[in-house]
Amino acid sequence: MAILPEPMPSSSEHELALTLYQAFLRSNDAMLFCDPKGTIRDVNDAFTRHYGWTRTEVVGRNPRLLRSQYTTNDTYREMWSRIMDPKVGFWRGELVNRAKDGRELPVVLTITAVRDEDGEIVGYVSNDMDIGELRRLQERVAQSEALAHLGQMAAVVAHEIRNPLGSIVMAARQLASGTLPTEDRELVLNILTDESRRLNETLTNFLTYSRPRPLKLERGDLNAMAADVALIIAGNASTGPLIQTEFDAKLVPLRFDHDQIRQVTWNIALNAVQALEGKGTVRISTGLRDGFALLRVEDDGPGISPAARDDLFQPFKTTKSHGTGLGLAIADHIVRAHGGRIEVESSPEHGAAFTVLLPTAQG
C-alpha cells in the first residue's frame, strides 16, 4: 500500500506562519516556545532584554531556569493540570520570576498548549508581561492618595486622640491622688485600660493607612486564619451575638499576607459585631469561586443604609459615635494590593454581607 505524502502547506499558510513568527519575535512581552517535552526551542528579543539570558544560553534548557524562591511546587502542579486539560489548555497568573543576574521580576504569565488538528500537543507558548513598573506606579498612586488626605487626617487625629487622652489623664490623676474610694478604683482602672487600648488602635490605624507596608506573600491556610479570628471575637463577645463558622475543606493553602488579611477579617467581623449591638448572629465562612478564594462575613443586623453604601470604603467616613472610619478603607486597600476585591450585599433590616475575594493563582 502506497504511503501518501503529507500535504505541503499552501503559500498563504506559509505566509501566515511567517507573520506569526515575526509577531513572536517582535512582541514587547517576553516570549518563549517549548517543544512537547518542555525544552526551550526559541525566545524573542524581549525575553533576552527582560531576563538577561542570550538566545544561545537558553535554547535547549528547561524554563525552570526562571524559577524564583516564590514559586512553589503547588503552583506548578496547578499550572500544568490546567495546561494539560484539553478543556482549558492554558494557565494565567502572577509570578515572580528570576533574571540571570538574580533580580526578581513580577510578571503576569500565560502558558498555552499548542495542539495540532488531532488534538496532540506540539509545543507550548509562554508570554510574560512585566508588571514591575505597574506595581511601582500603583504604590506611588496609593501613597499620593494617602498624603492627599493629610489635612483631613490631622483634624480627625486631633479629635480621636484628645478624647481618650483626656480620660487617661483624668483617671491617672484620680489614682495618684490617693483619695479615691476602693470601690471606685476598679472602675477607674477599667477606664484607663479601655481608653489606652482605644488610643493605641487609633494610632495603629492612622499609621497603617498613611504608610502601608509591602505585601509579604506566603502560602497559608485561609481557613485556619479565619477560624482563629472567629475564636477571638467569640471570646470577646461572650455575652453578645452568636458567632457561627463554616469553612470549605476544599480550600487549599494559597499565597497571601497572613497578618494583613487577618487584619481585614478582624476589621470586617468587628464591624458586624458592633452593628448587632449585643444580639443576633455573625457568620464567617470560606469557599471558592472562579479562581478566587472567598472569605465571607455576614450578619442579620439592621443592614447598611443606601446613603452609607457609597462611602463604605472612603477614609474618615463613619456612622459610629467615635472612630476614624479607617477600618474598611484599610481593608479595601489591602485586598486590592492582593489583586482581589471586596463585595458588599445589604438591605435595610436584612443584615449585611462582606465577601473578600483573593486570587488563588499567585506564584
C-alpha positions as CSV (number, residue, x, y, z in Angstrom):
1,M,0.0,0.0,0.0
2,A,1.4,3.3,-1.0
3,I,2.0,5.9,1.7
4,L,0.6,9.3,0.7
5,P,3.0,12.2,1.3
6,E,1.9,14.9,3.8
7,P,0.2,17.8,2.0
8,M,2.5,20.7,1.6
9,P,1.4,24.0,3.2
10,S,-0.1,26.4,0.8
11,S,1.6,29.7,0.1
12,S,-1.0,31.6,2.2
13,E,-0.4,29.2,5.1
14,H,3.3,29.7,4.8
15,E,2.9,33.5,4.8
16,L,0.7,33.3,7.8
17,A,3.2,31.2,9.7
18,L,6.0,33.7,8.9
19,T,3.8,36.6,10.0
20,L,3.0,34.8,13.3
21,Y,6.7,34.1,13.8
22,Q,7.6,37.8,13.2
23,A,4.9,38.7,15.7
24,F,6.5,36.3,18.2
25,L,10.0,37.8,17.6
26,R,8.9,41.4,17.8
27,S,6.4,41.2,20.7
28,N,7.1,43.7,23.5
29,D,6.3,40.9,26.0
30,A,8.9,38.2,26.8
31,M,8.0,35.1,24.9
32,L,9.4,31.6,24.6
33,F,8.4,28.4,22.7
34,C,9.0,24.9,24.1
35,D,8.7,21.5,22.4
36,P,6.3,18.9,23.8
37,K,9.0,17.8,26.3
38,G,9.2,21.3,27.8
39,T,12.6,22.1,26.2
40,I,13.1,25.7,25.1
41,R,13.3,25.9,21.3
42,D,13.2,29.7,20.7
43,V,12.9,33.0,22.6
44,N,12.2,36.5,21.4
45,D,14.3,39.7,21.8
46,A,12.1,41.0,24.6
47,F,12.9,37.8,26.6
48,T,16.7,38.4,26.3
49,R,16.3,42.0,27.3
50,H,14.0,41.2,30.2
51,Y,15.8,38.3,31.7
52,G,19.4,38.9,30.6
53,W,19.9,35.5,29.0
54,T,21.0,35.2,25.4
55,R,19.2,33.0,23.0
56,T,22.1,30.6,22.8
57,E,22.2,30.3,26.6
58,V,18.6,29.2,27.0
59,V,17.7,27.2,23.9
60,G,17.8,23.5,24.8
61,R,17.2,24.2,28.5
62,N,14.1,24.0,30.7
63,P,12.1,27.2,31.5
64,R,12.5,26.4,35.2
65,L,15.8,28.4,35.0
66,L,13.5,31.4,35.5
67,R,12.0,30.0,38.7
68,S,12.3,32.2,41.8
69,Q,12.1,31.3,45.5
70,Y,8.5,32.4,45.5
71,T,7.2,29.8,43.0
72,T,6.1,26.7,44.9
73,N,5.6,23.2,43.7
74,D,1.9,23.6,44.3
75,T,1.8,26.4,41.8
76,Y,3.5,24.2,39.2
77,R,1.0,21.4,39.8
78,E,-1.9,23.7,39.4
79,M,-0.3,25.3,36.3
80,W,0.3,22.0,34.5
81,S,-3.0,20.5,35.4
82,R,-4.8,23.3,33.6
83,I,-2.4,23.4,30.6
84,M,-2.8,19.7,30.0
85,D,-6.6,19.7,30.4
86,P,-7.9,19.8,26.8
87,K,-11.0,21.7,28.0
88,V,-8.8,24.5,29.4
89,G,-5.4,24.4,27.7
90,F,-3.7,27.3,29.3
91,W,-2.7,28.9,32.7
92,R,-2.6,32.5,33.6
93,G,-1.4,34.1,36.8
94,E,1.0,36.3,38.6
95,L,4.5,35.1,39.3
96,V,7.8,36.4,40.5
97,N,10.5,35.2,38.0
98,R,14.2,35.4,38.4
99,A,16.6,37.1,35.9
100,K,20.1,35.8,35.0
101,D,21.6,38.4,37.5
102,G,19.3,37.3,40.3
103,R,16.8,40.2,40.0
104,E,13.2,39.2,41.0
105,L,10.7,40.3,38.3
106,P,6.9,40.3,38.9
107,V,5.1,39.2,35.7
108,V,1.7,38.1,34.5
109,L,2.5,34.8,32.9
110,T,0.3,33.0,30.3
111,I,1.3,29.5,29.1
112,T,-0.7,27.9,26.3
113,A,-0.6,24.4,24.9
114,V,-0.3,24.3,21.1
115,R,-2.2,21.4,19.6
116,D,-2.4,20.0,16.1
117,E,-5.5,19.0,14.2
118,D,-5.6,15.7,16.0
119,G,-5.5,17.4,19.4
120,E,-1.9,16.3,20.1
121,I,0.3,18.8,21.9
122,V,3.1,20.0,19.6
123,G,4.5,22.6,22.0
124,Y,3.9,25.4,24.5
125,V,4.0,29.2,24.1
126,S,4.8,31.3,27.2
127,N,4.1,35.0,27.3
128,D,5.4,37.2,30.2
129,M,4.1,40.7,30.7
130,D,6.3,42.8,33.0
131,I,4.2,44.4,35.8
132,G,7.0,45.7,37.9
133,E,6.5,49.3,36.7
134,L,2.7,49.0,37.1
135,R,3.3,47.8,40.7
136,R,5.6,50.8,41.4
137,L,3.1,53.2,39.8
138,Q,0.2,51.7,41.9
139,E,2.3,52.1,45.1
140,R,3.1,55.8,44.2
141,V,-0.6,56.5,43.5
142,A,-1.6,54.9,46.7
143,Q,0.9,56.9,48.6
144,S,-0.2,60.1,46.9
145,E,-3.8,59.4,47.7
146,A,-2.9,58.8,51.4
147,L,-1.0,62.1,51.5
148,A,-3.9,63.9,49.9
149,H,-5.9,63.1,53.0
150,L,-3.3,64.5,55.3
151,G,-5.1,67.7,56.2
152,Q,-8.4,65.9,56.9
153,M,-6.4,63.2,58.8
154,A,-4.8,65.9,61.1
155,A,-8.3,67.1,62.2
156,V,-9.5,63.6,62.9
157,V,-6.3,62.7,64.7
158,A,-6.7,65.7,67.0
159,H,-10.3,64.7,67.8
160,E,-9.8,61.0,68.2
161,I,-6.6,61.3,70.4
162,R,-7.8,64.2,72.5
163,N,-10.9,62.3,73.9
164,P,-9.2,59.1,75.2
165,L,-6.1,61.1,76.2
166,G,-8.3,63.3,78.4
167,S,-9.9,60.3,80.0
168,I,-6.5,58.7,80.7
169,V,-5.1,61.9,82.3
170,M,-8.2,62.2,84.5
171,A,-8.0,58.6,85.6
172,A,-4.3,58.8,86.3
173,R,-4.9,61.9,88.5
174,Q,-7.6,60.2,90.4
175,L,-5.5,57.1,91.1
176,A,-2.5,59.3,92.1
177,S,-4.5,61.4,94.5
178,G,-4.8,58.6,97.0
179,T,-8.3,59.8,97.9
180,L,-10.2,57.5,95.5
181,P,-12.6,55.1,97.4
182,T,-11.7,51.4,97.0
183,E,-15.0,50.6,95.3
184,D,-14.2,53.2,92.6
185,R,-10.7,52.1,91.8
186,E,-11.7,49.1,89.6
187,L,-14.0,51.4,87.6
188,V,-11.2,54.0,87.1
189,L,-8.7,51.2,86.2
190,N,-11.1,49.9,83.6
191,I,-11.4,53.4,82.1
192,L,-7.7,53.7,82.0
193,T,-7.3,50.3,80.2
194,D,-10.1,50.8,77.7
195,E,-9.1,54.3,76.7
196,S,-5.4,53.3,76.4
197,R,-6.5,50.4,74.1
198,R,-8.7,52.8,72.1
199,L,-5.8,55.3,71.7
200,N,-3.5,52.5,70.6
201,E,-6.0,51.3,68.0
202,T,-6.5,54.8,66.7
203,L,-2.7,55.4,66.2
204,T,-2.2,52.0,64.6
205,N,-5.0,52.7,62.1
206,F,-3.5,56.0,61.1
207,L,-0.1,54.6,60.7
208,T,-1.4,51.6,58.6
209,Y,-3.4,53.9,56.3
210,S,-0.8,56.6,55.8
211,R,2.2,54.2,55.5
212,P,1.1,50.9,54.0
213,R,3.7,48.2,54.2
214,P,4.6,46.0,51.2
215,L,2.9,42.6,50.9
216,K,4.6,39.6,52.4
217,L,3.1,36.8,50.4
218,E,3.4,33.4,51.9
219,R,1.4,30.2,51.4
220,G,-1.0,29.9,54.2
221,D,-4.3,28.3,55.4
222,L,-7.2,30.9,55.0
223,N,-9.5,28.6,56.9
224,A,-7.2,28.4,59.9
225,M,-6.7,32.2,59.9
226,A,-10.5,32.8,59.7
227,A,-11.1,30.3,62.5
228,D,-8.6,32.0,64.7
229,V,-10.2,35.4,64.2
230,A,-13.7,33.9,64.9
231,L,-12.5,32.3,68.1
232,I,-11.1,35.6,69.4
233,I,-14.2,37.5,68.5
234,A,-16.4,34.9,70.1
235,G,-14.3,35.1,73.3
236,N,-14.6,38.9,73.4
237,A,-18.3,38.8,72.7
238,S,-19.3,36.0,75.1
239,T,-22.4,37.9,76.1
240,G,-23.1,39.4,72.7
241,P,-24.0,38.0,69.3
242,L,-23.6,34.3,68.3
243,I,-20.5,33.6,66.1
244,Q,-21.0,30.8,63.6
245,T,-18.4,29.4,61.1
246,E,-18.5,27.3,58.0
247,F,-15.2,26.6,56.3
248,D,-14.7,24.9,52.9
249,A,-12.5,21.8,53.2
250,K,-11.6,22.1,49.5
251,L,-9.9,25.4,50.0
252,V,-6.2,24.6,49.7
253,P,-3.4,26.8,51.0
254,L,-2.8,29.9,48.9
255,R,-0.4,32.8,48.9
256,F,-1.4,35.9,50.9
257,D,-0.1,38.3,53.5
258,H,-1.3,36.5,56.7
259,D,-1.0,39.5,59.0
260,Q,-2.8,41.9,56.6
261,I,-5.6,39.6,55.6
262,R,-6.1,38.8,59.3
263,Q,-6.5,42.5,59.9
264,V,-9.0,42.7,57.1
265,T,-11.0,39.8,58.6
266,W,-10.9,41.3,62.0
267,N,-12.0,44.8,60.8
268,I,-15.0,43.4,58.9
269,A,-16.0,41.0,61.6
270,L,-15.7,43.6,64.4
271,N,-17.9,45.9,62.4
272,A,-20.5,43.2,62.1
273,V,-20.4,42.5,65.9
274,Q,-20.8,46.2,66.6
275,A,-23.7,46.6,64.2
276,L,-25.7,43.9,66.1
277,E,-25.4,45.8,69.4
278,G,-25.2,42.6,71.5
279,K,-27.8,40.4,69.8
280,G,-28.1,38.4,66.6
281,T,-25.7,36.2,64.6
282,V,-22.4,36.8,62.8
283,R,-21.4,34.0,60.3
284,I,-17.9,33.7,59.0
285,S,-17.3,31.3,56.0
286,T,-14.9,30.5,53.3
287,G,-15.1,29.0,49.8
288,L,-14.0,29.1,46.2
289,R,-15.4,31.0,43.2
290,D,-14.0,31.2,39.6
291,G,-10.3,31.3,40.5
292,F,-10.7,33.2,43.8
293,A,-10.7,32.1,47.4
294,L,-13.5,33.9,49.3
295,L,-13.9,34.8,52.9
296,R,-17.4,36.0,53.8
297,V,-18.7,37.8,56.9
298,E,-22.4,38.3,57.2
299,D,-24.7,39.4,60.0
300,D,-28.5,39.6,60.5
301,G,-28.4,43.2,61.8
302,P,-30.0,46.4,60.6
303,G,-28.1,46.4,57.4
304,I,-26.4,49.4,55.7
305,S,-28.4,52.4,54.6
306,P,-28.3,53.3,50.9
307,A,-26.8,56.7,51.9
308,A,-23.9,55.0,53.6
309,R,-23.1,52.4,50.9
310,D,-21.3,54.9,48.6
311,D,-18.9,55.9,51.3
312,L,-18.2,52.5,52.9
313,F,-14.5,52.3,51.8
314,Q,-13.8,56.1,51.9
315,P,-11.4,57.1,54.7
316,F,-12.7,59.1,57.6
317,K,-16.3,58.2,56.9
318,T,-18.1,56.6,59.8
319,T,-21.6,56.3,61.2
320,K,-20.2,55.5,64.7
321,S,-20.2,58.0,67.6
322,H,-16.4,57.7,67.7
323,G,-13.8,56.1,65.4
324,T,-11.6,57.1,62.5
325,G,-13.6,55.5,59.7
326,L,-10.4,53.8,58.5
327,G,-11.1,50.2,59.2
328,L,-12.9,49.4,55.8
329,A,-10.6,51.8,53.9
330,I,-7.6,49.9,55.1
331,A,-9.3,46.5,54.3
332,D,-10.1,47.7,50.8
333,H,-6.5,48.8,50.2
334,I,-5.0,45.5,51.5
335,V,-7.3,43.3,49.4
336,R,-6.7,45.4,46.2
337,A,-3.0,45.1,46.8
338,H,-3.5,41.3,46.6
339,G,-5.3,41.6,43.3
340,G,-8.6,40.9,44.8
341,R,-11.8,42.9,45.8
342,I,-14.4,43.2,48.4
343,E,-18.1,42.8,47.5
344,V,-20.9,44.1,49.7
345,E,-24.5,43.0,49.9
346,S,-27.0,44.7,52.2
347,S,-30.6,45.9,52.5
348,P,-32.2,47.7,55.4
349,E,-33.3,45.3,58.3
350,H,-31.8,42.3,56.5
351,G,-28.2,42.5,57.6
352,A,-25.0,42.9,55.6
353,A,-22.5,40.6,54.0
354,F,-18.9,41.4,53.1
355,T,-17.2,38.9,50.7
356,V,-13.4,39.2,50.4
357,L,-12.1,37.6,47.1
358,L,-8.4,36.7,46.8
359,P,-6.9,35.2,43.7
360,T,-5.7,31.7,44.1
361,A,-3.2,31.9,41.2
362,Q,-0.4,33.9,42.8
363,G,3.1,32.5,42.3
